[in-house]
Amino acid sequence: MSERTERMSEVIRRELSTLMLREIKLEGLLLTIASVETSPDMKHAYVYISMIEQSISRGKALSILNRCKGEWQGELGKRVSTKFTPRLHFQFDDAQERGDKVMAVLQEIERQKAAEETGKKGE
């Protein structure tokens, strides 16, 4: 990613976070913008979301975000001076879940090693 697209991604992340905080239509969703990736032509912005609270399904959360998308794109167009206002595409960021799975596997390996060492000492 070029420095220009990185800067634009950060500006979009910051402005979109501000807009989401003020949004009443989010129905109490607790969301975090994990990252934003802007396409090289600056026409698309892929917004990676994490849900803090899993009380609502991902599908419903995406439909709520997509309902607000047009309004947010309009606001971004007013706040960010660019030739094109990027189209927002929301996706869930699975990095946290993958990290949790990796940690669980590592902890299981550690438990097995500890059990094997305990068994060898007892012989």
N, CA, C and O of each residue as an XYZ file, in Angstrom:
492
protein
N       0.852     -1.171      0.000
C       0.000      0.000      0.000
C       0.898      1.233      0.000
O       1.877      1.295      0.743
N       0.565      2.198     -0.822
C       1.375      3.413     -0.889
C       1.107      4.304      0.315
O       0.121      4.135      1.032
N       1.990      5.237      0.515
C       1.832      6.163      1.646
C       0.539      6.963      1.508
O      -0.126      7.258      2.501
N       0.194      7.305      0.294
C      -1.023      8.085      0.037
C      -2.268      7.286      0.430
O      -3.158      7.812      1.098
N      -2.332      6.018      0.017
C      -3.508      5.215      0.363
C      -3.544      4.901      1.858
O      -4.622      4.790      2.441
N      -2.375      4.759      2.478
C      -2.338      4.546      3.928
C      -2.887      5.759      4.673
O      -3.663      5.617      5.618
N      -2.482      6.946      4.244
C      -2.997      8.177      4.885
C      -4.503      8.283      4.695
O      -5.232      8.616      5.629
N      -4.970      7.997      3.469
C      -6.410      8.077      3.197
C      -7.172      7.052      4.035
O      -8.246      7.350      4.557
N      -6.626      5.857      4.162
C      -7.278      4.827      4.974
C      -7.408      5.272      6.415
O      -8.445      5.057      7.043
N      -6.368      5.888      6.945
C      -6.407      6.361      8.336
C      -7.414      7.498      8.506
O      -8.125      7.545      9.510
N      -7.484      8.408      7.544
C      -8.459      9.506      7.613
C      -9.881      8.940      7.576
O     -10.745      9.376      8.337
N     -10.118      7.983      6.703
C     -11.448      7.372      6.605
C     -11.787      6.657      7.905
O     -12.908      6.770      8.399
N     -10.827      5.918      8.466
C     -11.069      5.212      9.723
C     -11.455      6.182     10.834
O     -12.411      5.945     11.573
N     -10.707      7.271     10.945
C     -10.967      8.259     11.998
C     -12.328      8.929     11.803
O     -13.110      9.025     12.749
N     -12.615      9.391     10.590
C     -13.882     10.084     10.331
C     -15.076      9.139     10.468
O     -16.118      9.518     11.005
N     -14.920      7.926      9.985
C     -16.005      6.959     10.080
C     -16.274      6.575     11.534
O     -17.425      6.369     11.920
N     -15.228      6.480     12.331
C     -15.401      6.205     13.769
C     -16.230      7.294     14.422
O     -17.125      7.012     15.219
N     -15.929      8.539     14.081
C     -16.679      9.673     14.624
C     -18.140      9.600     14.204
O     -19.034      9.816     15.022
N     -18.387      9.297     12.930
C     -19.760      9.208     12.439
C     -20.521      8.063     13.110
O     -21.702      8.196     13.430
N     -19.839      6.947     13.318
C     -20.496      5.795     13.931
C     -20.849      6.058     15.388
O     -21.863      5.564     15.880
N     -20.028      6.824     16.072
C     -20.320      7.151     17.470
C     -21.616      7.940     17.603
O     -22.352      7.778     18.576
N     -21.887      8.779     16.637
C     -23.078      9.641     16.683
C     -24.334      8.959     16.162
O     -25.441      9.468     16.341
N     -24.169      7.812     15.519
C     -25.284      7.164     14.828
C     -26.219      6.461     15.800
O     -25.805      5.598     16.574
N     -27.476      6.847     15.744
C     -28.489      6.254     16.607
C     -29.049      4.966     15.997
O     -29.591      4.128     16.718
N     -28.926      4.803     14.690
C     -29.494      3.653     13.988
C     -28.702      2.364     14.202
O     -29.115      1.306     13.728
N     -27.589      2.433     14.895
C     -26.763      1.243     15.092
C     -27.335      0.291     16.139
O     -26.758     -0.762     16.408
N     -28.461      0.660     16.722
C     -29.213     -0.215     17.626
C     -28.347     -0.809     18.735
O     -28.488     -1.985     19.073
N     -27.459     -0.004     19.296
C     -26.654     -0.448     20.422
C     -25.510     -1.384     20.077
O     -24.935     -2.003     20.972
N     -25.166     -1.501     18.803
C     -24.036     -2.347     18.411
C     -22.749     -1.779     18.982
O     -22.512     -0.573     18.924
N     -21.925     -2.648     19.530
C     -20.612     -2.238     20.003
C     -19.595     -2.721     18.980
O     -19.221     -3.894     18.966
N     -19.152     -1.805     18.126
C     -18.261     -2.142     17.025
C     -16.942     -1.411     17.151
O     -16.858     -0.332     17.738
N     -15.919     -2.019     16.588
C     -14.612     -1.394     16.483
C     -14.174     -1.481     15.034
O     -14.328     -2.523     14.397
N     -13.636     -0.409     14.517
C     -13.064     -0.454     13.179
C     -11.631     -0.941     13.341
O     -10.764     -0.210     13.820
N     -11.394     -2.182     12.936
C     -10.065     -2.776     13.081
C      -9.092     -2.125     12.108
O      -7.965     -1.796     12.479
N      -9.522     -1.940     10.872
C      -8.668     -1.288      9.886
C      -9.498     -0.888      8.683
O     -10.639     -1.318      8.513
N      -8.892     -0.052      7.854
C      -9.494      0.358      6.589
C      -8.422      0.215      5.527
O      -7.288      0.655      5.717
N      -8.778     -0.398      4.411
C      -7.869     -0.502      3.281
C      -8.516      0.195      2.100
O      -9.632     -0.138      1.701
N      -7.811      1.158      1.551
C      -8.314      1.915      0.417
C      -7.689      1.362     -0.861
O      -6.493      1.072     -0.899
N      -8.497      1.219     -1.897
C      -7.973      0.724     -3.171
C      -7.022      1.765     -3.760
O      -7.131      2.949     -3.440
N      -6.095      1.342     -4.613
C      -5.121      2.286     -5.179
C      -5.755      3.458     -5.933
O      -5.192      4.552     -5.958
N      -6.927      3.236     -6.550
C      -7.588      4.333     -7.265
C      -8.453      5.196     -6.346
O      -9.096      6.139     -6.809
N      -8.475      4.882     -5.051
C      -9.204      5.632     -4.019
C     -10.727      5.616     -4.190
O     -11.428      6.443     -3.606
N     -11.228      4.689     -4.979
C     -12.668      4.644     -5.206
C     -13.386      3.686     -4.261
O     -14.612      3.725     -4.157
N     -12.642      2.835     -3.576
C     -13.240      1.858     -2.671
C     -12.473      1.844     -1.362
O     -11.246      1.941     -1.342
N     -13.211      1.723     -0.273
C     -12.600      1.588      1.051
C     -13.209      0.364      1.717
O     -14.422      0.279      1.906
N     -12.345     -0.580      2.069
C     -12.776     -1.817      2.717
C     -12.584     -1.635      4.211
O     -11.461     -1.516      4.702
N     -13.706     -1.616      4.925
C     -13.711     -1.333      6.359
C     -13.862     -2.655      7.105
O     -14.877     -3.340      6.978
N     -12.832     -3.008      7.889
C     -12.832     -4.258      8.642
C     -13.301     -3.983     10.059
O     -12.703     -3.190     10.787
N     -14.380     -4.650     10.435
C     -15.088     -4.402     11.685
C     -14.913     -5.586     12.641
O     -14.867     -6.742     12.220
N     -14.817     -5.275     13.925
C     -14.863     -6.290     14.977
C     -16.039     -5.955     15.881
O     -16.282     -4.788     16.191
N     -16.770     -6.985     16.304
C     -17.862     -6.770     17.252
C     -17.355     -7.080     18.643
O     -16.798     -8.149     18.892
N     -17.550     -6.142     19.540
C     -17.132     -6.331     20.923
C     -18.109     -7.264     21.623
O     -17.707     -8.142     22.386
N     -19.358     -7.073     21.363
C     -20.407     -7.878     21.989
C     -21.066     -8.727     20.913
O     -21.451     -8.210     19.864
N     -21.197    -10.010     21.158
C     -21.740    -10.930     20.166
C     -23.243    -11.171     20.351
O     -23.734    -12.247     20.011
N     -23.973    -10.198     20.879
C     -25.399    -10.398     21.146
C     -26.243    -10.355     19.875
O     -27.433    -10.667     19.915
N     -25.651     -9.979     18.768
C     -26.371     -9.867     17.505
C     -25.565    -10.633     16.447
O     -24.338    -10.698     16.525
N     -26.248    -11.201     15.477
C     -25.546    -11.978     14.449
C     -24.762    -11.045     13.526
O     -25.076     -9.863     13.389
N     -23.751    -11.607     12.909
C     -22.939    -10.821     11.973
C     -23.765    -10.341     10.785
O     -23.582     -9.223     10.305
N     -24.668    -11.188     10.316
C     -25.515    -10.816      9.179
C     -26.373     -9.605      9.483
O     -26.494     -8.693      8.665
N     -26.970     -9.604     10.672
C     -27.803     -8.458     11.067
C     -26.944     -7.218     11.240
O     -27.353     -6.123     10.853
N     -25.754     -7.376     11.819
C     -24.857     -6.233     11.999
C     -24.461     -5.648     10.647
O     -24.441     -4.428     10.479
N     -24.147     -6.514      9.684
C     -23.787     -6.016      8.351
C     -24.953     -5.307      7.680
O     -24.753     -4.297      7.005
N     -26.170     -5.818      7.856
C     -27.321     -5.154      7.241
C     -27.545     -3.772      7.859
O     -27.921     -2.835      7.154
N     -27.320     -3.638      9.156
C     -27.452     -2.336      9.813
C     -26.391     -1.378      9.280
O     -26.692     -0.224      8.975
N     -25.153     -1.853      9.167
C     -24.072     -1.006      8.642
C     -24.336     -0.599      7.198
O     -24.092      0.546      6.817
N     -24.831     -1.528      6.401
C     -25.093     -1.218      5.000
C     -26.244     -0.230      4.825
O     -26.275      0.523      3.851
N     -27.195     -0.230      5.771
C     -28.277      0.763      5.725
C     -27.742      2.173      5.922
O     -28.259      3.125      5.336
N     -26.709      2.309      6.746
C     -26.139      3.620      7.062
C     -25.048      4.044      6.080
O     -24.610      5.195      6.087
N     -24.618      3.118      5.249
C     -23.473      3.335      4.373
C     -23.615      4.570      3.483
O     -22.675      5.359      3.384
N     -24.750      4.754      2.843
C     -24.950      5.884      1.935
C     -24.812      7.226      2.641
O     -24.175      8.149      2.133
N     -25.410      7.318      3.800
C     -25.332      8.549      4.592
C     -23.882      8.838      4.996
O     -23.423      9.978      4.920
N     -23.171      7.797      5.423
C     -21.780      7.973      5.844
C     -20.880      8.354      4.676
O     -19.966      9.164      4.834
N     -21.134      7.771      3.498
C     -20.348      8.141      2.323
C     -20.550      9.612      1.999
O     -19.601     10.311      1.645
N     -21.781     10.077      2.119
C     -22.062     11.494      1.881
C     -21.322     12.389      2.856
O     -20.740     13.402      2.467
N     -21.348     12.009      4.129
C     -20.637     12.786      5.152
C     -19.122     12.762      4.919
O     -18.445     13.776      5.089
N     -18.601     11.598      4.529
C     -17.164     11.511      4.231
C     -16.805     12.430      3.074
O     -15.750     13.064      3.079
N     -17.689     12.500      2.078
C     -17.454     13.386      0.938
C     -17.350     14.839      1.357
O     -16.587     15.602      0.763
N     -18.106     15.234      2.372
C     -18.054     16.610      2.869
C     -16.812     16.858      3.720
O     -16.255     17.956      3.710
N     -16.379     15.831      4.459
C     -15.277     15.998      5.408
C     -13.895     15.785      4.800
O     -12.913     16.365      5.264
N     -13.818     14.955      3.766
C     -12.535     14.607      3.169
C     -12.500     15.154      1.751
O     -13.343     14.812      0.922
N     -11.530     15.997      1.481
C     -11.465     16.613      0.155
C     -10.647     15.724     -0.789
O      -9.416     15.749     -0.794
N     -11.372     14.947     -1.578
C     -10.759     14.083     -2.584
C     -11.578     14.184     -3.864
O     -12.708     14.673     -3.869
N     -10.976     13.709     -4.941
C     -11.668     13.723     -6.224
C     -12.895     12.812     -6.175
O     -13.963     13.168     -6.674
N     -12.733     11.644     -5.574
C     -13.822     10.678     -5.440
C     -14.053     10.390     -3.969
O     -13.115     10.349     -3.173
N     -15.310     10.192     -3.622
C     -15.609      9.702     -2.277
C     -15.607      8.187     -2.368
O     -16.370      7.612     -3.145
N     -14.766      7.537     -1.592
C     -14.685      6.075     -1.688
C     -15.997      5.406     -1.294
O     -16.677      5.837     -0.362
N     -16.338      4.350     -2.018
C     -17.488      3.524     -1.658
C     -17.068      2.633     -0.505
O     -16.008      2.010     -0.545
N     -17.889      2.577      0.506
C     -17.577      1.789      1.692
C     -18.043      0.345      1.520
O     -19.150      0.085      1.048
N     -17.180     -0.578      1.909
C     -17.498     -2.009      1.892
C     -17.154     -2.544      3.273
O     -15.991     -2.531      3.676
N     -18.160     -3.013      3.995
C     -17.944     -3.509      5.354
C     -17.704     -5.021      5.341
O     -18.395     -5.772      4.653
N     -16.710     -5.443      6.117
C     -16.398     -6.865      6.276
C     -15.980     -7.073      7.717
O     -15.490     -6.157      8.378
N     -16.182     -8.298      8.195
C     -15.746     -8.593      9.552
C     -14.288     -9.004      9.542
O     -13.843     -9.738      8.660
N     -13.554     -8.530     10.522
C     -12.150     -8.872     10.694
C     -12.085    -10.088     11.608
O     -12.482    -10.023     12.771
N     -11.586    -11.187     11.076
C     -11.526    -12.431     11.835
C     -10.187    -12.627     12.536
O      -9.945    -13.696     13.096
N      -9.328    -11.642     12.521
C      -7.991    -11.779     13.104
C      -8.059    -12.103     14.598
O      -7.290    -12.933     15.083
N      -8.954    -11.468     15.318
C      -9.076    -11.713     16.759
C      -9.475    -13.159     17.019
O      -8.909    -13.816     17.892
N     -10.443    -13.651     16.268
C     -10.894    -15.024     16.456
C      -9.784    -16.011     16.095
O      -9.577    -16.997     16.802
N      -9.067    -15.749     14.994
C      -7.951    -16.624     14.614
C      -6.880    -16.601     15.691
O      -6.311    -17.642     16.018
N      -6.601    -15.439     16.242
C      -5.615    -15.318     17.311
C      -6.034    -16.101     18.545
O      -5.205    -16.752     19.181
N      -7.315    -16.039     18.887
C      -7.820    -16.793     20.038
C      -7.670    -18.302     19.825
O      -7.321    -19.033     20.753
N      -7.934    -18.762     18.601
C      -7.791    -20.189     18.296
C      -6.330    -20.627     18.400
O      -6.035    -21.690     18.946
N      -5.427    -19.814     17.880
C      -3.996    -20.133     17.950
C      -3.552    -20.203     19.410
O      -2.817    -21.112     19.796
N      -3.998    -19.246     20.214
C      -3.630    -19.248     21.632
C      -4.177    -20.483     22.343
O      -3.493    -21.053     23.193
N      -5.386    -20.904     22.013
C      -5.970    -22.098     22.625
C      -5.154    -23.342     22.267
O      -4.920    -24.203     23.115
N      -4.724    -23.430     21.005
C      -3.904    -24.569     20.582
C      -2.570    -24.566     21.318
O      -2.119    -25.610     21.787
N      -1.932    -23.397     21.422
C      -0.650    -23.296     22.127
C      -0.789    -23.663     23.603
O       0.080    -24.335     24.159
N      -1.869    -23.227     24.234
C      -2.090    -23.572     25.639
C      -2.306    -25.073     25.810
O      -1.843    -25.658     26.789
N      -3.008    -25.699     24.861
C      -3.220    -27.143     24.917
C      -1.895    -27.886     24.770
O      -1.666    -28.877     25.463
N      -1.030    -27.426     23.886
C       0.294    -28.043     23.718
C       1.098    -27.922     25.005
O       1.757    -28.875     25.421
N       1.047    -26.765     25.629
C       1.762    -26.555     26.902
C       1.240    -27.494     27.985
O       2.023    -28.053     28.753
N      -0.077    -27.669     28.050
C      -0.663    -28.586     29.041
C      -0.207    -30.019     28.789
O       0.117    -30.745     29.728
N      -0.182    -30.424     27.522
C       0.256    -31.777     27.185
C       1.723    -31.987     27.544
O       2.086    -33.038     28.071
N       2.568    -30.996     27.262
C       3.992    -31.099     27.609
C       4.169    -31.212     29.121
O       4.963    -32.018     29.606
N       3.423    -30.397     29.856
C       3.511    -30.428     31.315
C       3.060    -31.784     31.843
O       3.670    -32.318     32.770
N       2.005    -32.347     31.268
C       1.505    -33.660     31.697
C       2.529    -34.755     31.380
O       2.729    -35.668     32.182
N       3.174    -34.667     30.217
C       4.188    -35.660     29.846
C       5.399    -35.575     30.776
O       5.942    -36.598     31.192
N       5.817    -34.350     31.098
C       6.975    -34.182     31.997
C       6.650    -34.687     33.401
O       7.499    -35.286     34.061
N       5.436    -34.448     33.850
C       5.017    -34.928     35.155
C       5.004    -36.453     35.168
O       5.414    -37.074     36.149
N       4.532    -37.056     34.074
C       4.490    -38.513     33.970
C       5.878    -39.124     33.934
O       6.085    -40.197     34.499
N       6.829    -38.477     33.291
C       8.200    -38.986     33.203
C       8.911    -38.890     34.557
O       9.714    -39.756     34.903
N       8.613    -37.840     35.313
C       9.255    -37.668     36.632
C       8.752    -38.701     37.612
O       9.476    -39.086     38.530
N       7.521    -39.160     37.435
C       6.919    -40.120     38.358
C       7.407    -41.541     38.127
O       7.181    -42.403     38.976
N       8.070    -41.816     37.006
C       8.523    -43.176     36.696
C       9.748    -43.572     37.433
O      10.236    -44.690     37.266
